């Protein structure tokens, strides 16, 4: 792999995606203004005409991911989330809400500790096909132990990005789940699937527990638990809201989020 040429192409790709074009940036006026019926719910997005409010407040500007509040996995094995708020970051032991949607991105840097903001040399939105159409499963950087030869980690960094709708907000919170907890989330999602339960029809609680790697380094593992079930009316509203909201968030706009080391 010619990393120099690939990094150049990736930088150009990221810049291209960040430029507003007709196909890549879906603005808030591009989604049909369908009014959803209100239901009796504790979730603001389901009881008010949230989509109309979003369109009105953004004044036809694209709803890019850098406008969302993002929660990352805490460092050092901490079991406390840091959630951005109007008065600064707020510490909380759990996150509760409706998972409207999620994606499974991955990215590869040719250095173990890339500087924040450095574009990767390769990336994928779904962990299946790379940006240039290659199979992620066949890539040598997807092999266990390819990161440094000492640990069992992969060189290509995987994660899960959740769009978590909380009761007091009409904009979902982005929750980035690291690869160490990716199997736990997929297991949780599969358990819901086994009973034909859409993930957007239940209230999910996310907590953290402290764990230690084989190298003796502490880290946080994510736990997922169903703590409530939406009424049929709420479930239908959540599904419709989620679909229309994700139409506003153009899938191409996930790429810049992947394109920065953090």
C-alpha positions in Angstrom: 0.0 0.0 0.0 1.4 3.4 -1.0 0.4 5.3 2.2 1.6 8.7 0.9 -0.7 8.5 -2.1 -3.6 7.0 -0.1 -3.3 9.7 2.5 -3.4 12.4 -0.2 -6.5 10.8 -1.7 -8.2 10.6 1.7 -7.4 14.2 2.6 -9.0 15.3 -0.8 -12.0 13.0 -0.1 -12.6 14.5 3.3 -12.3 18.1 1.9 -14.7 17.1 -0.9 -17.2 15.7 1.6 -17.0 18.8 3.7 -17.9 21.1 0.8 -21.7 21.7 0.4 -22.7 20.0 -2.8 -26.1 19.1 -4.2 -25.7 15.4 -3.6 -23.6 15.3 -0.4 -25.2 17.9 1.9 -28.9 17.4 2.5 -30.2 20.6 4.1 -33.1 20.8 6.4 -35.4 22.0 3.6 -34.8 18.9 1.4 -36.8 16.6 3.6 -40.6 16.6 2.9 -42.3 18.5 5.6 -44.5 15.7 6.9 -46.1 16.5 10.2 -46.1 13.7 12.7 -49.0 13.2 15.0 -48.3 14.0 18.6 -48.6 11.2 21.2 -48.8 11.1 25.0 -45.1 10.7 25.9 -42.3 11.9 28.1 -40.1 12.3 25.0 -40.2 15.9 23.7 -39.4 14.7 20.1 -42.6 12.5 20.2 -45.0 15.0 21.7 -44.1 18.1 19.6 -43.6 18.9 16.0 -39.8 18.4 16.4 -38.9 18.1 12.8 -40.6 21.5 12.0 -38.7 23.1 14.9 -35.4 21.6 13.7 -35.9 22.9 10.1 -37.0 26.3 11.4 -34.0 26.8 13.8 -31.4 25.7 11.4 -32.6 28.0 8.6 -31.9 25.6 5.8 -28.4 24.8 7.0 -27.2 21.2 6.8 -27.4 19.2 10.1 -23.8 18.0 10.2 -22.5 15.7 12.9 -20.2 18.4 14.4 -23.5 20.1 15.6 -24.3 17.1 17.8 -23.2 16.6 21.3 -20.8 13.6 21.5 -20.1 11.2 24.4 -17.0 9.1 24.2 -15.7 6.3 26.3 -13.9 7.7 29.4 -10.2 7.1 29.8 -8.5 5.3 32.6 -11.3 2.9 33.3 -13.6 5.6 34.6 -17.3 4.5 34.9 -18.6 8.1 34.6 -19.9 9.6 31.3 -19.1 13.2 30.5 -22.1 14.7 28.7 -21.9 18.1 27.0 -24.5 20.5 28.4 -25.5 24.2 28.2 -23.5 24.9 31.4 -20.5 22.7 30.4 -19.9 19.0 30.7 -22.1 17.1 33.1 -21.0 13.9 34.8 -23.5 11.0 34.9 -23.3 7.3 35.7 -25.8 6.3 33.0 -27.3 7.3 29.7 -31.0 6.5 29.0 -33.0 7.0 25.9 -34.2 5.6 22.6 -31.7 4.3 20.1 -33.0 5.8 16.9 -30.3 4.4 14.7 -26.6 3.5 14.7 -23.7 3.0 12.4 -20.5 0.9 12.6 -17.6 2.9 11.2 -13.9 2.0 11.2 -10.7 3.8 10.2 -7.0 3.1 9.8 -4.1 5.3 10.5 -0.5 4.3 9.6 0.8 5.5 12.9 -0.2 4.0 16.4 -0.9 7.4 17.9 -2.2 9.8 15.2 -2.4 13.5 16.1 -6.0 14.6 16.7 -7.5 15.8 13.4 -5.2 13.6 11.2 -7.2 12.0 8.3 -6.9 8.2 8.1 -5.4 6.5 5.1 -8.5 4.3 4.9 -12.0 4.3 6.3 -15.4 2.6 6.1 -18.9 3.6 7.2 -20.1 0.1 7.8 -17.0 -1.9 8.6 -17.7 -4.1 5.6 -16.6 -2.1 2.5 -13.9 0.5 2.6 -14.2 4.0 1.0 -12.5 2.7 -2.1 -14.7 -0.4 -2.4 -12.4 -3.1 -0.9 -13.5 -5.8 1.5 -12.6 -5.0 5.1 -12.6 -8.7 6.0 -9.8 -9.3 3.6 -7.6 -6.4 4.7 -4.4 -7.3 6.7 -5.1 -4.3 9.0 -8.3 -6.1 10.1 -6.2 -9.0 11.6 -5.9 -9.4 15.3 -2.5 -8.3 16.4 -1.9 -6.0 13.4 -1.8 -2.9 15.5 1.6 -3.2 17.2 2.5 -6.9 17.1 2.4 -7.0 20.9 -1.3 -6.8 21.8 -4.2 -8.6 20.1 -5.6 -5.3 18.8 -6.4 -4.6 15.2 -4.6 -1.7 13.3 -8.0 -0.6 11.9 -10.0 1.1 14.6 -13.6 0.0 14.9 -16.5 1.6 16.8 -20.3 2.0 17.0 -22.0 5.3 16.8 -25.4 5.5 18.5 -28.0 8.2 17.9 -29.6 8.2 21.4 -32.8 10.2 21.8 -33.2 11.4 25.4 -36.5 12.5 27.0 -35.5 16.2 27.2 -34.0 16.7 23.8 -35.2 16.6 20.2 -31.6 16.2 18.9 -30.1 12.7 19.6 -26.9 12.4 21.6 -24.1 10.8 19.7 -22.6 8.0 21.8 -19.3 6.5 20.5 -18.8 2.9 21.6 -15.3 1.5 21.3 -14.4 -1.8 19.7 -14.0 -3.5 23.1 -17.8 -3.0 23.7 -18.9 -3.4 20.1 -19.8 -7.1 20.6 -21.8 -6.3 23.7 -24.0 -3.8 21.7 -24.4 -6.2 18.8 -25.4 -8.9 21.2 -28.0 -6.6 22.8 -29.4 -5.6 19.4 -29.6 -9.3 18.4 -31.5 -10.2 21.6 -34.1 -7.6 20.7 -34.2 -8.9 17.2 -34.8 -12.5 18.4 -38.2 -11.3 19.8 -39.0 -9.1 16.8 -38.5 -6.0 18.9 -37.2 -2.9 17.1 -34.4 -1.3 19.0 -36.2 2.1 18.6 -39.3 0.7 20.4 -37.6 0.3 23.8 -35.8 2.5 26.3 -32.2 1.6 26.6 -29.9 2.3 29.6 -26.2 2.4 29.0 -23.8 2.1 31.9 -20.0 1.5 32.3 -18.0 -1.0 34.2 -14.2 -1.0 34.9 -12.1 -3.7 33.2 -8.4 -4.4 32.7 -6.7 -5.4 29.5 -4.2 -8.3 29.3 -1.5 -5.6 29.4 -2.8 -4.4 32.8 -4.3 -1.2 31.4 -7.7 -0.2 32.8 -10.6 0.7 30.5 -14.4 1.0 30.5 -16.8 -1.6 29.2 -20.3 -0.6 28.1 -23.4 -2.3 29.4 -26.8 -2.2 27.6 -30.1 -2.9 29.3 -33.8 -2.5 28.3 -35.5 -0.5 31.1 -38.8 0.3 29.4 -41.0 -0.5 26.4 -42.7 2.3 24.4 -46.5 2.1 23.9 -47.6 1.1 20.3 -48.3 4.8 19.6 -44.9 5.9 20.9 -43.1 3.1 19.0 -44.7 4.1 15.8 -43.9 7.8 16.4 -40.3 7.0 17.3 -39.8 4.9 14.1 -41.3 7.6 11.9 -39.3 10.4 13.7 -36.1 8.4 13.4 -36.6 7.7 9.7 -37.3 11.3 8.9 -34.5 12.6 11.1 -31.9 10.4 9.6 -33.0 11.6 6.1 -32.0 15.0 7.3 -28.6 13.7 8.3 -27.1 12.8 5.0 -25.2 9.5 5.3 -22.2 11.2 3.5 -21.8 13.5 6.4 -20.7 10.6 8.6 -17.4 10.6 6.6 -15.9 13.8 8.1 -16.6 12.4 11.6 -14.6 9.3 10.7 -11.8 11.3 9.1 -10.3 12.7 12.3 -8.3 10.9 14.9 -9.5 11.4 18.5 
